Amino acid sequence: MAEISVFRIHTERFKKDKFGAIGEYLGLKGDVVATEEALFMQEKQRALVYAMPGSRFAGLLFFTDQSQGMATPVKSVPSSEEVETWTKSFQTFSTGAQ
């Protein structure tokens, strides 16, 4: 009979001071809010969240910063013909239709 490996992940329960230290390292200023399911820090444009064990996203550490963007400014808007051509090629690719 084939052997099936089962891996168990034991999510760490963060302490408020450790979570606060991560927030400080990321430059967040604010108080740590703790619930049974999560730890949370926020500012006007940034937030840090950790999902505690037993919650839906247990172990997920999420940081968002709306003051920093990854996109470049748009120099010119594509024409409607270019957009239509791209859309049709994408639909053909995604559906396999001709």
Residue frames relative to the residue before (quaternion, step in Angstrom):
aa qw qx qy qz dx dy dz
M 1.0000 0.0000 0.0000 0.0000 0.00 0.00 0.00
A 0.4921 -0.6740 0.4723 0.2838 3.58 -0.99 0.90
E 0.3762 -0.7190 0.5428 0.2165 3.52 -1.10 0.75
I 0.1528 -0.7771 0.6062 0.0729 3.57 -0.92 0.92
S 0.2813 -0.7647 0.5592 0.1530 3.56 -0.68 1.11
V 0.1134 -0.7676 0.6289 0.0494 3.54 -0.98 0.90
F 0.1667 -0.7990 0.5744 0.0629 3.54 -0.67 1.13
R 0.1686 -0.7741 0.6037 0.0882 3.54 -0.93 0.90
I 0.1908 -0.7635 0.6086 0.1011 3.51 -0.99 0.86
H 0.1733 -0.7724 0.6051 0.0848 3.54 -0.79 1.03
T 0.2634 -0.7948 0.5340 0.1172 3.53 -0.28 1.31
E 0.4183 -0.7148 0.5093 0.2339 3.53 -0.92 0.96
R 0.3207 -0.7016 0.6006 0.2104 3.55 -1.09 0.76
F 0.3037 -0.7805 0.5231 0.1578 3.58 -0.35 1.28
K 0.3475 -0.6752 0.6032 0.2440 3.51 -1.21 0.60
K 0.6410 -0.5604 0.3613 0.3802 3.59 -1.13 0.65
D 0.6722 0.5073 -0.3168 0.4364 3.61 0.92 -0.81
K 0.6375 0.5108 -0.3265 0.4755 3.61 1.03 -0.73
F 0.6504 0.5021 -0.3045 0.4818 3.58 0.98 -0.88
G 0.6441 0.5249 -0.3119 0.4608 3.58 0.99 -0.84
A 0.6293 0.5308 -0.3296 0.4622 3.59 1.07 -0.73
I 0.6247 0.5147 -0.3346 0.4826 3.61 1.04 -0.73
G 0.6475 0.5219 -0.3075 0.4624 3.58 0.97 -0.87
E 0.6480 0.5068 -0.3111 0.4758 3.57 0.97 -0.84
Y 0.6297 0.5377 -0.3279 0.4548 3.58 0.99 -0.84
L 0.7002 0.4404 -0.2529 0.5018 3.58 1.08 -0.77
G 0.5725 -0.6377 0.3569 0.3717 3.59 1.29 0.03
L 0.4407 0.6908 -0.4642 0.3363 3.59 1.23 0.27
K 0.1245 -0.7565 0.6377 0.0740 3.53 -1.07 0.80
G 0.5033 0.6285 -0.4655 0.3674 3.54 -0.66 1.04
D 0.5879 -0.5790 0.4378 0.3571 3.52 -1.32 0.09
V 0.4341 -0.6558 0.5506 0.2797 3.54 -1.22 0.59
V 0.1735 -0.7547 0.6271 0.0840 3.54 -0.91 1.01
A 0.0993 -0.8163 0.5689 0.0148 3.58 -0.74 1.07
T 0.0105 -0.7519 0.6592 0.0051 3.53 -1.07 0.88
E 0.6995 -0.4299 0.3356 0.4617 3.59 -1.25 -0.05
E 0.7646 0.4029 -0.1906 0.4656 3.57 1.04 -0.79
A 0.8391 0.0564 0.0144 0.5409 3.62 1.07 -0.51
L 0.2713 -0.6657 0.6585 0.2226 3.47 -1.49 0.22
F 0.0430 -0.8299 0.5536 -0.0534 3.56 -0.94 0.89
M 0.0098 0.7482 -0.6634 0.0051 3.56 -1.13 0.81
Q 0.0523 0.8148 -0.5768 0.0262 3.57 -1.03 0.67
E 0.1603 -0.7047 0.6798 0.1245 3.45 -1.44 0.43
K 0.7601 -0.3521 0.2528 0.4841 3.56 -1.25 -0.26
Q 0.8326 0.1625 -0.0642 0.5256 3.63 0.89 -0.88
R 0.7394 0.3539 -0.2236 0.5273 3.60 1.22 0.02
A 0.0079 -0.7919 0.6106 -0.0052 3.55 -1.18 0.62
L 0.1251 -0.7558 0.6400 0.0587 3.53 -1.23 0.65
V 0.0062 0.8021 -0.5942 0.0598 3.57 -0.83 1.04
Y 0.0709 -0.7640 0.6391 0.0524 3.57 -1.14 0.73
A 0.2924 -0.7578 0.5613 0.1590 3.57 -0.78 1.04
M 0.3666 -0.7636 0.5009 0.1778 3.56 -0.64 1.18
P 0.6622 -0.4842 0.3779 0.4292 3.60 -1.26 0.34
G 0.7599 0.3448 -0.2824 0.4732 3.53 -1.04 0.84
S 0.6159 0.5151 -0.3611 0.4742 3.58 1.22 -0.20
R 0.7276 -0.4690 0.2898 0.4082 3.54 -1.29 0.31
F 0.7864 0.2247 -0.1142 0.5639 3.61 0.95 -0.84
A 0.0128 0.8606 -0.5088 0.0200 3.59 1.03 0.81
G 0.8153 0.2496 -0.2120 0.4775 3.53 -0.90 1.04
L 0.5482 0.6177 -0.4028 0.3945 3.59 1.22 -0.15
L 0.1107 -0.7505 0.6500 0.0443 3.54 -0.88 1.06
F 0.0238 -0.8265 0.5597 -0.0553 3.58 -0.48 1.22
F 0.0212 -0.7789 0.6265 -0.0211 3.56 -0.92 1.01
T 0.0010 -0.7878 0.6159 -0.0078 3.55 -0.93 0.88
D 0.0646 -0.7826 0.6191 -0.0045 3.54 -1.07 0.84
Q 0.2042 -0.8230 0.5221 0.0916 3.57 -0.23 1.28
S 0.5779 0.5818 -0.3889 0.4199 3.60 1.23 -0.10
Q 0.7100 0.3654 -0.2310 0.5559 3.58 1.29 -0.30
G 0.1226 -0.8122 0.5682 0.0497 3.58 -0.76 1.00
M 0.3785 -0.7188 0.5408 0.2184 3.54 -1.24 0.51
A 0.6441 0.5293 -0.3191 0.4508 3.57 1.21 -0.30
T 0.3987 -0.6879 0.5471 0.2617 3.54 -1.24 0.43
P 0.6030 -0.5609 0.4064 0.3957 3.61 -1.11 0.48
V 0.4651 -0.6707 0.5062 0.2786 3.55 -1.08 0.77
K 0.2948 -0.7725 0.5392 0.1601 3.58 -0.78 1.05
S 0.7906 -0.0723 0.0502 0.6060 3.56 1.05 -0.73
V 0.4426 -0.6835 0.5212 0.2554 3.53 -1.13 0.72
P 0.4734 -0.6762 0.4714 0.3107 3.64 -0.89 0.85
S 0.5516 -0.6098 0.4521 0.3458 3.55 -1.17 0.56
S 0.6458 -0.5282 0.3764 0.4029 3.58 -1.22 0.38
E 0.6149 0.5432 -0.3499 0.4521 3.62 1.10 -0.65
E 0.6481 0.5117 -0.3162 0.4670 3.60 0.99 -0.84
V 0.6520 0.5104 -0.3093 0.4677 3.56 0.97 -0.86
E 0.6567 0.5098 -0.3082 0.4625 3.60 0.94 -0.88
T 0.6447 0.5149 -0.3174 0.4674 3.60 0.95 -0.85
W 0.6646 0.4989 -0.3020 0.4672 3.58 0.91 -0.93
T 0.6543 0.5220 -0.3105 0.4506 3.58 0.93 -0.91
K 0.6666 0.4927 -0.3047 0.4691 3.59 0.91 -0.86
S 0.6621 0.4899 -0.3188 0.4690 3.60 0.94 -0.80
F 0.6336 0.5200 -0.3302 0.4682 3.60 1.06 -0.70
Q 0.6505 0.5051 -0.3179 0.4697 3.59 0.95 -0.87
T 0.6380 0.5150 -0.3298 0.4679 3.59 1.00 -0.78
F 0.6592 0.5077 -0.3031 0.4646 3.57 0.98 -0.86
S 0.7372 0.4514 -0.2467 0.4381 3.59 0.79 -1.02
T 0.7622 0.3500 -0.2023 0.5056 3.61 1.04 -0.66
G 0.4118 -0.7117 0.4718 0.3183 3.57 1.19 -0.44
A 0.4679 0.6819 -0.4433 0.3458 3.59 1.29 0.06
Q 0.3810 -0.7252 0.5296 0.2201 3.56 -1.17 0.55
